[in-house]
Amino acid sequence: MEATSTKFAHETVARPPDPARRPPPELSVIVPTYNERQNIPILVERLSRALTGCEWEVLFVDDNSPDGSAFVARSLGETDSRVRCLRRIGRRGLAGACLEGMLASQARYVAVMDADLQHDATLLSPMLEQLRGGSFDLVVASRHFDGGSAASLSARRARISRWSNTLARRLLGIELTDPMSGYFMIRREALEELAPTLSSEGFKILLDILATGRNRLRTVELATTFGIRHYGESKLDSKIALDFAALITAKLTDNAVAARFVLFCLVGLTGVAVNLGALRALLAVTPSFGAAQALATLAAIAWNFVLNNYFTYSDRRLTGWRFVTGLARFEVICAVGAISNVGIATSIYHYDDRWWIAGLGGALIGAVWNFVVSAAFVWRTG
C-alpha cells in the first residue's frame, strides 16, 4: 500500500504542466457591497484603466443586496473573467465580507476598497509597486497623510473619523495617521498568518489587522483624496460606535474578551435602565412590587433581545417567525441567568460580605450564561 501511494505521488509531481492552466492574478481587489448596483460597472471600468500593468481580478463580496448588486457583478463576469462575485446568504458585516473575500483569493497581493467610488482607483498601482519592492507588507491609503484630503466628508463623518482615529492611535499605540481607512493593500501571506486572530465582526478590518500584527507588519502610508459618493447611500449608522468600542476592548485585552461579548454587555447595561424605568412606571398603577418587577424584567429582556438582534448579531439577524421564537427562547435563557445571578452572588457573599464583589460576581456569571447559551440556541449558525 505504501509503495502504491509513493508511486501515485511521484506520478502526480512528474506530470507535465497542462498548457490550459492559468496562473492566478497578481492582485485581487476585494470590494464589499450592499446595494451598490449603480456603482459596480463604473468601478470595474476604473479598475480596467488603472491596472493596465498587472494581471488582476476584482471580487465583489455581496451581502445578498436586495437591489441586485450580485446580479450586476455576475453579469459583468460573464464577459470579463476578471470580475467575480461572492454572494453571502445569512451573513452580513463589512469586516466579515472583507475577510472572506481576501481569504478566497489566490493572488499574491490583495487590496480592499469601497464600492462607493470614493476611493481613488489610480492609487492601486503605486500601492502595488510598494509591495513588489519587498520592503513592505501593508500599504494604507491615508486621508490624513501629507497631501491627502478628506474634504468631501460631511461634518458628521469628519468628526467621527477624527475621533475614532485619535482613540485608535492612543489606546492601541498605532502610529499611522489613518488606521480607520477602508482602502489598503496587503501581502496575502501576511494576511494568512494573521487571519485566525482577526474578527469577522464590525466595520473596520484594517484597524484589526494593524492592532493584531503591529510588531510583524512593515507598513507604509500613501496620501489619498477621498472622493464624493454619487450613487447609493452611506452604510455608516449608530452601530459603528458600539462596533468600535467592542473591537478596541478586544484588542486591549489581547482578544481575551470577545468583541461580540462586549456588545452584548453594553446592550445589557441599557436594559438595566429600561428595567428601572418600567418598574417605576408600573408601580404607579399596581401596588404589587413583585408583579411590577416581573413585568419590568420581561420588558428589559425583550429590549435587550431587540438590540442584540440589531447590533450584536446583525450578521445573524432574526426576522419573521424566527424573531418571535428567538424572543421566547431569549426570555427563558435570561430568566435562568437571573436565577444563576442570584445564586452565585449569594454564594460569594457567604464567603466575602463585601456586597459589591458578590453583586459583580453574580452579574458576570449571569452575563456569561446569557451570552453563551443565547449564541447557541437563539442566534446559532447553521
C-alpha positions as CSV (number, residue, x, y, z in Angstrom):
1,M,0.0,0.0,0.0
2,E,2.8,2.4,0.9
3,A,4.6,1.7,-2.4
4,T,1.4,2.4,-4.3
5,S,0.9,5.7,-2.5
6,T,4.5,6.7,-3.2
7,K,4.2,5.8,-6.8
8,F,1.0,7.8,-7.2
9,A,2.6,10.9,-5.5
10,H,5.6,10.6,-7.8
11,E,3.4,10.4,-10.8
12,T,1.4,13.4,-9.7
13,V,4.5,15.6,-9.3
14,A,6.1,14.4,-12.5
15,R,3.0,15.0,-14.6
16,P,3.8,17.6,-17.3
17,P,2.1,21.0,-16.9
18,D,-1.3,21.5,-18.6
19,P,-1.0,24.3,-21.2
20,A,-4.6,25.2,-20.5
21,R,-3.9,26.1,-16.9
22,R,-3.5,29.7,-16.0
23,P,-1.6,31.2,-13.0
24,P,-3.6,33.3,-10.5
25,P,-3.7,37.0,-10.9
26,E,-1.1,39.1,-9.2
27,L,-3.6,41.3,-7.5
28,S,-7.1,40.7,-6.2
29,V,-9.2,43.7,-5.4
30,I,-11.8,42.9,-2.7
31,V,-15.0,45.1,-2.8
32,P,-17.7,44.5,-0.2
33,T,-21.1,45.5,-1.5
34,Y,-24.6,46.1,-0.2
35,N,-27.0,48.0,-2.5
36,E,-24.3,49.3,-4.9
37,R,-25.6,48.1,-8.3
38,Q,-25.1,51.5,-10.0
39,N,-21.5,51.9,-8.8
40,I,-20.3,48.4,-9.8
41,P,-19.9,48.9,-13.6
42,I,-18.3,52.3,-13.1
43,L,-15.8,50.8,-10.6
44,V,-14.9,47.9,-13.0
45,E,-14.2,50.4,-15.7
46,R,-12.0,52.5,-13.4
47,L,-10.0,49.4,-12.4
48,S,-9.5,48.4,-16.0
49,R,-8.0,51.8,-16.7
50,A,-5.9,51.9,-13.6
51,L,-4.4,48.4,-13.6
52,T,-3.0,48.1,-17.1
53,G,0.4,47.0,-15.8
54,C,-0.6,43.7,-14.0
55,E,-2.8,40.7,-14.0
56,W,-5.7,41.5,-11.7
57,E,-9.2,40.5,-10.7
58,V,-12.0,42.2,-8.7
59,L,-14.1,40.1,-6.2
60,F,-17.3,41.7,-5.2
61,V,-18.4,40.2,-1.8
62,D,-22.1,40.9,-1.7
63,D,-24.3,40.6,1.4
64,N,-27.4,39.5,-0.6
65,S,-28.2,43.1,-1.6
66,P,-32.0,43.5,-2.4
67,D,-31.1,45.9,-5.2
68,G,-29.5,43.1,-7.3
69,S,-25.8,44.1,-6.8
70,A,-24.7,40.5,-7.1
71,F,-26.7,40.0,-10.4
72,V,-24.9,43.1,-11.9
73,A,-21.5,41.8,-10.8
74,R,-22.2,38.3,-12.2
75,S,-23.4,39.8,-15.5
76,L,-20.2,41.6,-15.9
77,G,-18.3,38.5,-15.1
78,E,-20.0,36.6,-17.9
79,T,-18.0,38.7,-20.4
80,D,-15.0,39.5,-18.3
81,S,-13.3,36.7,-16.3
82,R,-11.5,39.3,-14.1
83,V,-14.9,40.1,-12.4
84,R,-16.0,37.6,-9.8
85,C,-18.8,37.7,-7.2
86,L,-19.2,36.0,-3.8
87,R,-22.8,36.3,-2.6
88,R,-23.2,35.7,1.1
89,I,-26.6,34.4,2.4
90,G,-27.5,34.8,6.0
91,R,-24.3,36.7,6.8
92,R,-23.7,40.4,7.0
93,G,-21.0,42.8,8.0
94,L,-18.2,44.8,6.4
95,A,-15.3,43.2,8.2
96,G,-16.5,39.7,7.6
97,A,-17.1,40.3,3.9
98,C,-13.6,41.7,3.5
99,L,-12.0,38.8,5.3
100,E,-13.9,36.2,3.3
101,G,-13.0,37.9,0.1
102,M,-9.3,38.2,0.9
103,L,-9.1,34.5,2.0
104,A,-10.9,33.4,-1.2
105,S,-8.1,35.0,-3.3
106,Q,-5.2,33.1,-4.8
107,A,-3.4,36.3,-5.7
108,R,0.0,37.3,-4.2
109,Y,-1.4,40.7,-3.2
110,V,-5.0,41.7,-2.1
111,A,-6.4,45.1,-1.9
112,V,-9.6,46.3,-0.1
113,M,-11.6,49.2,-1.3
114,D,-15.2,50.5,-1.1
115,A,-17.7,50.2,-3.9
116,D,-19.0,53.8,-3.4
117,L,-16.3,55.2,-5.9
118,Q,-14.9,57.5,-3.1
119,H,-11.6,55.6,-3.2
120,D,-9.2,56.6,-6.0
121,A,-8.5,53.5,-8.1
122,T,-5.4,55.1,-9.7
123,L,-3.6,54.7,-6.3
124,L,-3.7,50.9,-6.7
125,S,-0.7,50.8,-9.0
126,P,1.6,52.8,-6.6
127,M,0.4,50.7,-3.8
128,L,1.3,47.6,-5.7
129,E,4.8,48.9,-6.5
130,Q,5.4,49.4,-2.8
131,L,4.7,45.7,-2.1
132,R,6.5,44.5,-5.2
133,G,9.7,46.1,-3.9
134,G,9.7,43.7,-0.9
135,S,10.2,46.4,1.8
136,F,6.6,46.5,3.0
137,D,3.8,44.0,3.9
138,L,1.0,46.6,4.1
139,V,0.2,49.8,2.2
140,V,-2.5,52.1,3.6
141,A,-4.2,54.8,1.6
142,S,-4.4,57.7,4.1
143,R,-6.7,60.7,4.0
144,H,-4.6,62.4,6.7
145,F,-1.1,61.8,5.4
146,D,0.7,64.8,3.9
147,G,-1.0,65.5,0.6
148,G,-4.2,63.6,1.4
149,S,-7.6,65.0,1.9
150,A,-11.0,64.1,3.4
151,A,-12.7,67.4,2.5
152,S,-15.6,65.6,0.8
153,L,-16.7,64.0,4.1
154,S,-19.8,65.5,5.7
155,A,-19.2,67.4,9.0
156,R,-20.6,64.4,11.0
157,R,-18.5,61.8,9.2
158,A,-15.4,64.0,9.6
159,R,-15.9,64.3,13.3
160,I,-16.4,60.5,13.6
161,S,-13.2,59.9,11.6
162,R,-11.1,62.3,13.7
163,W,-12.5,60.9,17.0
164,S,-12.0,57.2,16.0
165,N,-8.5,57.7,14.6
166,T,-7.4,59.6,17.7
167,L,-8.7,56.9,20.0
168,A,-7.3,54.1,18.0
169,R,-3.8,55.6,17.9
170,R,-3.8,56.4,21.6
171,L,-5.4,53.3,23.0
172,L,-3.8,50.8,20.7
173,G,-0.4,52.5,20.1
174,I,-0.9,52.6,16.3
175,E,1.3,55.3,14.8
176,L,-0.4,55.6,11.3
177,T,-2.3,58.8,10.5
178,D,-5.4,56.9,9.3
179,P,-5.8,53.5,10.9
180,M,-9.6,53.7,10.2
181,S,-9.0,53.8,6.4
182,G,-11.1,51.4,4.3
183,Y,-8.5,51.4,1.5
184,F,-5.4,49.3,1.8
185,M,-3.3,46.5,0.1
186,I,-1.5,43.6,1.8
187,R,0.6,40.6,1.0
188,R,-1.7,37.6,1.1
189,E,0.9,35.5,3.0
190,A,0.9,38.2,5.8
191,L,-2.8,38.2,5.9
192,E,-3.0,34.4,6.1
193,E,-0.7,34.5,9.1
194,L,-3.0,37.0,10.9
195,A,-6.4,35.6,9.8
196,P,-7.0,33.2,12.6
197,T,-6.9,36.0,15.2
198,L,-8.9,38.6,13.2
199,S,-12.6,39.3,13.9
200,S,-15.3,38.9,11.3
201,E,-17.5,41.4,13.2
202,G,-17.5,45.1,12.9
203,F,-16.8,47.6,10.1
204,K,-13.0,48.3,10.1
205,I,-10.9,45.3,9.1
206,L,-7.8,47.4,8.8
207,L,-7.8,48.5,12.4
208,D,-8.0,44.8,13.4
209,I,-5.1,43.9,11.1
210,L,-3.0,46.8,12.5
211,A,-3.7,46.0,16.1
212,T,-3.1,42.3,15.6
213,G,0.0,42.5,13.6
214,R,1.6,45.7,14.8
215,N,5.0,44.1,15.5
216,R,5.1,41.9,12.4
217,L,3.8,44.1,9.6
218,R,6.1,46.5,7.7
219,T,3.6,49.3,6.9
220,V,3.7,52.4,4.7
221,E,1.1,55.1,4.0
222,L,0.3,56.8,0.7
223,A,-1.7,60.0,0.6
224,T,-5.2,59.8,-1.0
225,T,-8.1,62.2,-1.6
226,F,-11.4,60.9,-0.5
227,G,-14.0,61.3,-3.3
228,I,-17.7,62.1,-3.4
229,R,-20.4,59.4,-3.4
230,H,-22.6,59.8,-6.5
231,Y,-25.0,56.8,-6.1
232,G,-26.4,54.8,-3.2
233,E,-26.3,55.6,0.5
234,S,-23.6,55.5,3.2
235,K,-23.7,52.4,5.4
236,L,-22.5,54.2,8.5
237,D,-25.1,54.2,11.3
238,S,-25.3,54.3,15.1
239,K,-23.9,50.7,15.3
240,I,-20.4,51.8,14.4
241,A,-19.8,53.3,17.8
242,L,-20.6,50.0,19.5
243,D,-18.5,48.1,17.0
244,F,-15.6,50.4,17.5
245,A,-15.8,50.1,21.3
246,A,-16.1,46.3,21.1
247,L,-13.0,46.0,18.8
248,I,-10.9,48.3,20.9
249,T,-11.8,46.3,24.1
250,A,-11.0,43.0,22.4
251,K,-7.6,44.3,21.2
252,L,-6.7,45.9,24.5
253,T,-7.3,42.5,26.2
254,D,-5.4,40.6,23.5
255,N,-8.7,39.1,22.4
256,A,-9.4,37.6,25.9
257,V,-12.7,39.5,25.8
258,A,-14.6,38.8,22.5
259,A,-15.9,41.9,20.7
260,R,-19.4,40.4,20.4
261,F,-19.4,39.8,24.2
262,V,-18.6,43.5,24.8
263,L,-21.5,44.5,22.6
264,F,-23.7,42.0,24.5
265,C,-22.8,43.6,27.8
266,L,-23.2,47.1,26.5
267,V,-26.7,46.2,25.4
268,G,-27.3,44.7,28.8
269,L,-26.4,48.0,30.5
270,T,-29.1,49.7,28.6
271,G,-31.5,47.0,29.7
272,V,-30.9,48.0,33.4
273,A,-32.1,51.5,32.6
274,V,-35.2,50.1,30.9
275,N,-35.9,47.8,33.8
276,L,-35.8,50.6,36.3
277,G,-37.9,52.9,34.1
278,A,-40.5,50.3,33.6
279,L,-40.6,49.4,37.3
280,R,-41.2,53.0,38.3
281,A,-44.0,53.3,35.7
282,L,-45.7,50.0,36.8
283,L,-45.5,50.8,40.5
284,A,-47.7,53.9,39.7
285,V,-50.5,51.6,38.6
286,T,-50.1,48.5,40.7
287,P,-49.5,48.1,44.4
288,S,-47.6,44.8,44.0
289,F,-43.9,45.2,43.8
290,G,-43.4,41.6,42.8
291,A,-45.7,41.8,39.8
292,A,-44.3,45.2,38.7
293,Q,-40.7,43.8,38.9
294,A,-41.6,40.7,37.0
295,L,-43.2,42.7,34.2
296,A,-40.3,45.2,34.2
297,T,-37.8,42.4,33.9
298,L,-39.7,40.9,31.0
299,A,-39.7,44.3,29.3
300,A,-36.0,44.7,29.8
301,I,-35.2,41.3,28.4
302,A,-37.3,42.0,25.4
303,W,-35.5,45.3,25.0
304,N,-32.1,43.5,25.2
305,F,-33.3,40.9,22.6
306,V,-34.3,43.6,20.1
307,L,-31.0,45.5,20.5
308,N,-28.8,42.4,20.4
309,N,-30.7,41.2,17.3
310,Y,-30.0,44.5,15.6
311,F,-26.5,45.3,16.9
312,T,-24.7,42.3,18.4
313,Y,-25.9,39.7,16.0
314,S,-26.5,41.9,12.9
315,D,-24.9,39.3,10.8
316,R,-27.3,36.6,12.1
317,R,-30.4,38.9,12.4
318,L,-33.7,37.1,13.0
319,T,-36.8,38.1,11.1
320,G,-40.4,36.9,10.9
321,W,-41.3,33.9,12.8
322,R,-37.7,33.2,13.8
323,F,-37.8,36.6,15.6
324,V,-40.8,35.5,17.7
325,T,-39.3,32.1,18.6
326,G,-36.0,33.7,19.3
327,L,-37.6,36.2,21.7
328,A,-39.3,33.4,23.6
329,R,-36.0,31.5,23.9
330,F,-34.1,34.6,25.0
331,E,-36.7,35.3,27.7
332,V,-36.3,31.8,29.1
333,I,-32.5,31.8,28.9
334,C,-32.3,35.2,30.7
335,A,-34.7,34.1,33.3
336,V,-32.4,31.1,34.1
337,G,-29.5,33.6,34.0
338,A,-31.2,35.8,36.6
339,I,-31.6,32.8,38.9
340,S,-28.0,31.9,38.4
341,N,-27.0,35.5,39.1
342,V,-28.8,35.5,42.5
343,G,-27.4,32.0,43.4
344,I,-23.8,32.9,42.6
345,A,-24.0,36.3,44.3
346,T,-25.4,34.7,47.4
347,S,-22.7,32.1,47.5
348,I,-19.9,34.7,47.1
349,Y,-21.5,36.9,49.8
350,H,-21.4,33.9,52.1
351,Y,-17.6,33.8,51.9
352,D,-17.0,37.6,51.4
353,D,-19.5,40.0,52.8
354,R,-18.5,42.9,50.5
355,W,-21.8,43.3,48.7
356,W,-20.3,44.9,45.6
357,I,-18.0,41.9,45.0
358,A,-20.8,39.5,45.3
359,G,-23.0,41.6,43.1
360,L,-20.4,41.9,40.3
361,G,-19.6,38.2,40.5
362,G,-23.3,37.3,40.1
363,A,-23.8,39.8,37.3
364,L,-20.7,38.5,35.4
365,I,-21.8,34.8,35.7
366,G,-25.3,35.8,34.6
367,A,-24.0,37.7,31.6
368,V,-21.7,34.9,30.5
369,W,-24.5,32.4,30.8
370,N,-26.9,34.6,28.8
371,F,-24.2,35.2,26.1
372,V,-23.1,31.7,25.6
373,V,-26.5,30.0,25.8
374,S,-28.3,32.6,23.6
375,A,-25.5,32.3,21.0
376,A,-26.0,28.5,20.9
377,F,-29.8,28.5,21.0
378,V,-31.1,31.8,19.7
379,W,-28.6,33.2,17.2
380,R,-26.9,29.9,16.3
381,T,-25.5,29.4,12.8
382,G,-26.5,26.5,10.6
